[in-house]
Amino acid sequence: MFNDFGRLTVRAQTGGAYPVSGAIVRIRGADEEISDVNYSLITNLSGNTETITLPAPSIAYSASPDAKEIPFASYDIEITAQDYYPKRIYGVEIFPRTDSIQIVSMIPIEGNGYGAPTGELIAEIPNQELED
């Protein structure tokens, strides 16, 4: 089913859009067929990882309104950086033959004087249902 590819770049930044360099970004396949996909990347001075190519379903699933298969692959991303809370994003969608940029807003551990959150921050992208 995963016989095509999409591309992903992860961008770590602060809420004010300042880049977070040196962040460790782990990308794992969330679907059973791609559970062995596992990348570990580091953001550059611009806060971006290198662009990687990831397995995705056939482009035919995206081109046909009658397709019964999900037209994207799901990946989970974990981002850690010194002086920032760790963040996890579940269900990042990668479509075939498409370049995607996942922007991750990092929160400094120092806080903002209004009571910073504790622990890790989790974002989950809900599953998309196909209509019959």
GUVEX-267730 format. One record per residue (C-alpha): x, y, z; residue in three letters. Coordinates in steps of 0.05 Angstrom, whole numbers, plus 5000, padded with zeros to 4 digits. Each point is the difference from the previous one (the first is absolute). Example, Ala and Ser with C-alpha at 12.3 -4.5 7.8 and 13.67 -1.06 7.14 Angstrom:
! GUVEX-267730
524649105156ALA502750694987SER
***
This chain:
! GUVEX-267730
500050005000MET505850485015PHE503250004932ASN500950764991ASP503650555038PHE498850685030GLY505050495030ARG500250325068LEU503850585032THR498950165074VAL500950725023ARG500950135075ALA498750725022GLN497750415059THR493150305004GLY503150634971GLY502549614940ALA507350025022TYR503749374978PRO501949475051VAL506649714976SER503049355026GLY493249695015ALA499849244994ILE494349774956VAL497849274999ARG495249754947ILE496749325004ARG495049664955GLY493249955034ALA496749534950ASP501449255007GLU503149944931GLU505150555015ILE501249875074SER507449854985ASP501150714972VAL504150375051ASN504050654990TYR503950435048SER501750704975LEU502850655028ILE497550704982THR504850494969ASN501050745016LEU493450164963SER496349495044GLY499049524941ASN501749274993THR502649744935GLU494349784954THR499049265003ILE496249534954THR494849565034LEU495749424975PRO492950194980ALA494249644967PRO499049984925SER498350664966ILE493949644972ALA496650045068TYR500550764998SER497850054928ALA493549625004SER493950245039PRO497649275003ASP506349735033ALA498749605063LYS507250055025GLU502650575042ILE504150454954PRO505550185050PHE504949685049ALA500050195074SER506350165038TYR501450195072ASP505150545016ILE503650145065GLU504150645009ILE504850155057THR504550605009ALA504150275058GLN496150525041ASP493449814966TYR494449535019TYR499949364958PRO494449964950LYS496649414965ARG495550034940ILE496049384982TYR496949874932GLY504050464953VAL497449854930GLU504849894942ILE496849984931PHE503549694940PRO504250454956ARG498950595046THR504950435040ASP497550135071SER502550475054ILE498049855072GLN500950635042ILE501049865074VAL499350575050SER504649875059MET498750295069ILE506050225043PRO500749665067ILE501650675033GLU492750194993GLY496850664985ASN498350235071GLY492949754993TYR501349285022GLY503349584948ALA497349304987PRO503549405029THR501749334967GLY499749874926GLU495350314949LEU496049544955ILE496250174937ALA495949484964GLU497450084930ILE493349644998PRO499149424951ASN496550194936GLN493949604982GLU498649824928LEU492950124978GLU496349454964ASP
***
